[in-house]
């Protein structure tokens, strides 16, 4: 990795240059909140955003996508072509870049998902530094920093950006589209100061060093019943989570009953029908079991296989949950023996 400095006033040049080669998706304001959306004007990009409503995973695993088309008459089946245009995801926070790395373990390792991988391979990542909001807890999972998984990472130094270049392609793009210069000692000192201020800005602190042991000990705790009583099974936590990857696959017949499509859609382990099987059996019929197993999957099951928890502390679930359930509150409740 090597480093350059870009004056902040030159940022529109970089975005405009990228737009000449790629579809650029970045954070834009929508109704007082922020979303990742295609950028048509560099002035639309808001790098001062807190958190987007939906995570960037939607650009690799859409909420709904057709994966196959079929015709009943001759039993013809045709795989749907993957739509994966050259794209730049611009302005991702460290937590969201780390989330994509966790998703890569699921979709590009033992069983490669061709739809996800095609989009991943055709996408460049430009990250940007941030200031923690009151719902952020990425510091708990060590996802407040990112050292790979991006092409360019921009750290805001006030009137300029400290650009960390992870890939050759990222360096070539930066040189091709925006004026930049070498890093000075002053730039390095300011970069270190900004990182220190960022580290000190978090308000959520929970000790998770013994979390696997704690989860083992608290599997039958009545605390899960308390969270289950509060949970509405709306699935909002899963829909906004950057690392939830469960999906459902259904076949849809056209009105003529002769042709149809096979469609993949986002699913949630919090939905009552998620664990329902034939003959009316449901392995997670009550809300408490669904809440519990969501946390055991993220903080224990995934950890046992990949040595990382399946959470990056972005805080989207805390914002979206109408019952005010969040990973921080769940861990605190398990540690103290009660729900606040």
C-alpha positions as CSV (number, residue, x, y, z in Angstrom):
1,X,0.0,0.0,0.0
2,X,1.2,3.5,-0.8
3,X,-0.1,7.0,-0.2
4,X,-1.0,10.3,-1.9
5,X,-2.7,13.5,-1.0
6,X,-5.7,15.0,-2.9
7,X,-7.0,18.5,-2.3
8,X,-10.6,18.4,-1.3
9,X,-11.6,20.9,-4.0
10,X,-10.4,18.3,-6.6
11,X,-12.8,15.6,-5.5
12,X,-15.4,16.4,-8.1
13,X,-12.7,15.8,-10.8
14,X,-12.2,12.3,-9.4
15,X,-15.9,11.5,-9.4
16,X,-16.4,12.9,-12.9
17,X,-13.4,11.0,-14.2
18,X,-14.6,7.8,-12.7
19,X,-18.1,8.4,-14.3
20,X,-16.4,8.4,-17.7
21,X,-15.3,4.8,-17.2
22,X,-17.7,3.3,-14.7
23,X,-21.2,3.5,-13.2
24,X,-20.5,5.4,-10.0
25,X,-22.6,4.6,-6.9
26,X,-22.2,6.8,-3.9
27,X,-24.0,8.2,-0.8
28,X,-26.6,10.8,-1.7
29,X,-29.3,12.4,0.5
30,X,-32.8,11.2,0.3
31,X,-35.6,12.5,2.6
32,X,-33.1,13.7,5.2
33,X,-31.3,10.3,5.3
34,X,-28.7,8.8,3.0
35,X,-28.7,6.0,0.4
36,X,-26.2,4.5,-2.0
37,X,-27.5,5.5,-5.4
38,X,-26.1,6.0,-9.0
39,X,-24.4,9.4,-9.2
40,X,-25.2,11.7,-12.1
41,X,-23.6,14.9,-10.7
42,X,-20.5,14.9,-8.4
43,X,-22.2,17.6,-6.3
44,X,-24.8,14.9,-5.2
45,X,-22.2,12.9,-3.3
46,X,-22.3,13.5,0.4
47,X,-19.1,12.1,2.1
48,X,-20.2,13.7,5.4
49,X,-23.1,11.2,5.7
50,X,-23.6,9.2,9.0
51,X,-25.0,5.8,7.8
52,X,-27.0,4.8,4.7
53,X,-30.4,3.3,5.1
54,X,-29.4,0.1,3.3
55,X,-25.9,-1.3,3.1
56,X,-23.8,-1.7,-0.1
57,X,-24.5,-5.4,-0.2
58,X,-27.6,-4.6,-2.3
59,X,-25.2,-3.9,-5.2
60,X,-23.8,-7.4,-5.0
61,X,-26.8,-9.3,-3.8
62,X,-30.0,-7.4,-4.9
63,X,-33.1,-7.7,-2.8
64,X,-34.7,-9.5,-5.7
65,X,-33.1,-11.0,-8.8
66,X,-34.1,-13.5,-11.5
67,X,-31.7,-16.4,-11.7
68,X,-33.5,-18.7,-14.2
69,X,-36.2,-18.7,-16.8
70,X,-38.2,-21.7,-17.8
71,X,-40.9,-22.9,-20.3
72,X,-43.1,-25.7,-19.3
73,X,-44.1,-26.9,-22.8
74,X,-40.6,-28.2,-23.7
75,X,-39.1,-28.1,-20.3
76,X,-36.5,-25.5,-21.5
77,X,-34.5,-23.9,-18.7
78,X,-32.2,-20.9,-19.3
79,X,-30.0,-19.3,-16.7
80,X,-30.5,-15.6,-16.5
81,X,-27.6,-13.5,-17.5
82,X,-25.8,-11.8,-14.6
83,X,-26.0,-8.0,-14.8
84,X,-22.6,-6.9,-13.6
85,X,-21.5,-3.6,-15.3
86,X,-18.2,-2.0,-14.4
87,X,-19.0,-0.1,-11.3
88,X,-17.4,2.0,-8.6
89,X,-18.8,2.0,-5.1
90,X,-17.7,5.4,-3.8
91,X,-17.6,6.6,-0.2
92,X,-17.9,3.3,1.8
93,X,-17.1,3.5,5.5
94,X,-14.7,1.0,7.0
95,X,-17.5,-1.0,8.6
96,X,-19.2,-1.6,5.2
97,X,-15.9,-2.6,3.5
98,X,-15.3,-5.1,6.3
99,X,-18.9,-6.3,5.8
100,X,-18.1,-7.1,2.2
101,X,-15.1,-9.1,3.3
102,X,-17.3,-11.2,5.6
103,X,-19.8,-11.7,2.8
104,X,-16.9,-12.8,0.5
105,X,-16.3,-15.7,2.9
106,X,-19.8,-17.0,2.3
107,X,-20.2,-16.4,-1.5
108,X,-16.7,-16.8,-2.9
109,X,-15.1,-19.5,-0.9
110,X,-16.4,-23.1,-0.5
111,X,-19.4,-22.6,-2.8
112,X,-19.0,-19.8,-5.3
113,X,-22.1,-17.8,-6.0
114,X,-21.7,-16.7,-9.7
115,X,-24.1,-13.8,-9.4
116,X,-22.4,-12.3,-6.3
117,X,-18.8,-13.0,-7.6
118,X,-19.4,-11.4,-11.0
119,X,-20.5,-8.2,-9.5
120,X,-17.7,-8.3,-6.9
121,X,-15.1,-8.8,-9.6
122,X,-16.5,-5.9,-11.7
123,X,-16.6,-3.4,-8.8
124,X,-14.0,-1.0,-7.5
125,X,-14.2,0.2,-3.9
126,X,-13.4,3.7,-2.8
127,X,-13.6,4.1,1.0
128,X,-13.9,7.2,3.1
129,X,-13.3,8.0,6.8
130,X,-16.2,8.8,9.1
131,X,-17.1,10.1,12.5
132,X,-19.0,7.7,14.7
133,X,-22.7,8.3,15.4
134,X,-24.4,7.4,18.7
135,X,-25.5,4.0,17.2
136,X,-22.1,3.0,15.9
137,X,-20.2,0.2,17.7
138,X,-17.7,-0.9,15.0
139,X,-15.0,-0.3,17.6
140,X,-16.3,-3.3,19.6
141,X,-15.6,-5.7,16.7
142,X,-12.4,-4.0,15.4
143,X,-14.1,-3.1,12.2
144,X,-13.5,0.7,12.6
145,X,-10.4,0.2,10.6
146,X,-9.8,-1.4,7.2
147,X,-6.5,-2.4,5.7
148,X,-7.6,-4.3,2.6
149,X,-10.7,-4.9,0.5
150,X,-10.6,-1.4,-1.2
151,X,-8.8,0.2,-4.1
152,X,-8.6,3.7,-2.7
153,X,-9.4,4.9,0.8
154,X,-9.8,8.6,1.6
155,X,-9.2,10.0,5.0
156,X,-10.5,13.5,5.6
157,X,-7.8,15.9,6.8
158,X,-10.0,19.0,6.5
159,X,-8.9,20.7,3.3
160,X,-7.5,17.6,1.7
161,X,-7.7,13.8,1.6
162,X,-5.0,11.4,2.7
163,X,-5.4,8.7,-0.1
164,X,-4.4,5.1,0.8
165,X,-3.9,3.1,-2.4
166,X,-4.3,-0.6,-1.9
167,X,-4.3,-1.8,-5.6
168,X,-2.4,-0.9,-8.7
169,X,-5.7,-0.2,-10.5
170,X,-6.7,2.2,-7.7
171,X,-3.4,4.1,-8.1
172,X,-3.8,4.2,-11.9
173,X,-7.3,5.6,-11.6
174,X,-6.2,8.3,-9.1
175,X,-3.4,9.4,-11.3
176,X,-5.6,9.4,-14.4
177,X,-8.5,11.4,-13.1
178,X,-7.3,13.8,-10.4
179,X,-4.3,15.9,-9.6
180,X,-2.5,14.5,-6.5
181,X,0.8,14.9,-4.7
182,X,3.2,13.0,-2.5
183,X,2.7,12.8,1.3
184,X,4.6,15.2,3.5
185,X,5.6,14.8,7.2
186,X,2.8,17.4,8.0
187,X,0.3,15.3,6.2
188,X,1.3,12.2,8.1
189,X,1.1,13.9,11.5
190,X,-2.3,15.3,10.6
191,X,-3.4,11.8,9.5
192,X,-2.3,10.3,12.8
193,X,-4.1,13.1,14.7
194,X,-7.4,12.5,12.8
195,X,-7.2,8.8,13.5
196,X,-6.7,9.4,17.2
197,X,-9.7,11.7,17.3
198,X,-11.8,9.1,15.5
199,X,-10.8,6.4,18.0
200,X,-11.8,8.6,20.9
201,X,-15.2,9.5,19.5
202,X,-17.0,6.2,20.2
203,X,-19.6,6.2,22.9
204,X,-20.4,2.5,22.8
205,X,-18.0,0.3,24.7
206,X,-18.7,-3.3,25.6
207,X,-16.2,-6.0,26.5
208,X,-16.6,-8.9,24.1
209,X,-13.4,-10.8,24.7
210,X,-15.2,-13.7,26.4
211,X,-18.3,-13.6,24.2
212,X,-18.2,-17.2,22.9
213,X,-17.9,-18.5,26.5
214,X,-20.7,-16.2,27.6
215,X,-23.0,-17.4,24.8
216,X,-22.3,-21.0,25.7
217,X,-23.2,-20.3,29.3
218,X,-26.3,-18.3,28.5
219,X,-27.9,-20.5,25.9
220,X,-31.0,-21.3,28.1
221,X,-31.1,-17.9,29.8
222,X,-34.6,-16.3,30.3
223,X,-33.1,-13.2,28.8
224,X,-33.9,-14.6,25.4
225,X,-37.6,-14.8,26.4
226,X,-37.5,-11.1,27.3
227,X,-36.0,-10.1,23.9
228,X,-38.5,-12.5,22.2
229,X,-41.4,-10.8,24.0
230,X,-40.2,-7.4,22.7
231,X,-39.4,-8.5,19.1
232,X,-42.0,-7.9,16.5
233,X,-40.6,-10.4,13.9
234,X,-40.6,-7.6,11.3
235,X,-37.2,-8.6,9.9
236,X,-36.0,-5.0,9.7
237,X,-32.7,-5.9,11.4
238,X,-31.9,-8.4,8.7
239,X,-33.0,-6.2,5.8
240,X,-30.6,-3.3,6.8
241,X,-27.8,-5.6,8.0
242,X,-24.7,-5.5,5.8
243,X,-23.8,-9.1,6.6
244,X,-27.2,-10.9,6.7
245,X,-27.2,-13.1,3.6
246,X,-30.2,-15.4,4.0
247,X,-32.4,-15.7,0.9
248,X,-35.4,-17.5,-0.4
249,X,-35.9,-19.0,-3.9
250,X,-39.3,-19.2,-5.5
251,X,-40.7,-20.1,-8.9
252,X,-43.2,-17.7,-10.4
253,X,-45.5,-18.7,-13.2
254,X,-46.7,-16.1,-15.7
255,X,-50.5,-15.7,-16.1
256,X,-50.4,-18.0,-19.2
257,X,-49.1,-20.8,-16.9
258,X,-46.6,-21.8,-19.6
259,X,-43.5,-19.8,-18.8
260,X,-42.0,-18.6,-15.5
261,X,-39.0,-17.4,-13.6
262,X,-37.0,-18.6,-10.6
263,X,-36.4,-15.6,-8.3
264,X,-34.0,-15.1,-5.4
265,X,-35.2,-12.6,-2.7
266,X,-33.8,-11.5,0.6
267,X,-35.2,-13.5,3.6
268,X,-34.9,-13.1,7.4
269,X,-34.5,-15.6,10.1
270,X,-36.8,-13.4,12.2
271,X,-39.8,-14.2,9.9
272,X,-42.0,-16.9,11.4
273,X,-42.1,-19.0,8.2
274,X,-38.3,-19.0,7.9
275,X,-37.9,-22.4,9.7
276,X,-41.2,-23.9,8.6
277,X,-41.1,-27.2,6.8
278,X,-43.5,-29.8,5.6
279,X,-46.4,-31.2,7.7
280,X,-46.7,-27.9,9.6
281,X,-43.5,-28.3,11.6
282,X,-41.7,-25.1,12.5
283,X,-38.3,-25.4,14.2
284,X,-38.4,-21.8,15.5
285,X,-42.0,-21.2,16.1
286,X,-41.6,-18.7,18.9
287,X,-39.9,-15.2,18.6
288,X,-37.5,-15.9,21.4
289,X,-35.9,-18.8,19.6
290,X,-35.6,-16.7,16.4
291,X,-33.9,-13.8,18.2
292,X,-31.6,-16.1,20.0
293,X,-30.5,-18.1,16.9
294,X,-29.8,-14.9,15.0
295,X,-27.3,-13.9,17.6
296,X,-25.8,-17.3,17.9
297,X,-25.3,-17.5,14.2
298,X,-23.6,-14.1,14.0
299,X,-21.6,-14.1,17.3
300,X,-20.9,-17.9,17.6
301,X,-21.6,-20.0,14.5
302,X,-19.8,-17.8,11.9
303,X,-17.0,-17.1,14.4
304,X,-16.4,-20.8,14.8
305,X,-15.8,-21.2,11.0
306,X,-14.2,-17.9,10.0
307,X,-12.7,-16.6,13.3
308,X,-14.7,-13.4,12.9
309,X,-18.1,-12.4,14.2
310,X,-20.7,-11.7,11.5
311,X,-21.3,-8.1,12.7
312,X,-19.4,-4.9,11.9
313,X,-21.1,-2.6,14.3
314,X,-22.6,-0.2,11.7
315,X,-25.6,0.4,13.9
316,X,-28.2,0.1,11.2
317,X,-30.2,-2.6,13.1
318,X,-30.3,-0.4,16.2
319,X,-31.7,2.4,14.1
320,X,-34.2,0.2,12.3
321,X,-35.5,-1.9,15.2
322,X,-38.9,-0.6,16.5
323,X,-38.4,-2.7,19.7
324,X,-35.0,-1.1,20.5
325,X,-33.1,-4.3,20.3
326,X,-29.4,-4.1,19.3
327,X,-26.3,-6.2,19.6
328,X,-24.9,-3.9,22.3
329,X,-28.0,-4.2,24.4
330,X,-28.1,-8.0,24.0
331,X,-24.4,-8.5,25.0
332,X,-24.9,-6.1,28.0
333,X,-28.0,-8.0,29.1
334,X,-26.2,-11.4,28.9
335,X,-23.3,-9.9,31.0
336,X,-25.5,-8.2,33.6
337,X,-28.3,-10.8,33.7
338,X,-31.1,-8.4,32.8
339,X,-32.6,-6.3,30.1
340,X,-32.5,-2.6,30.7
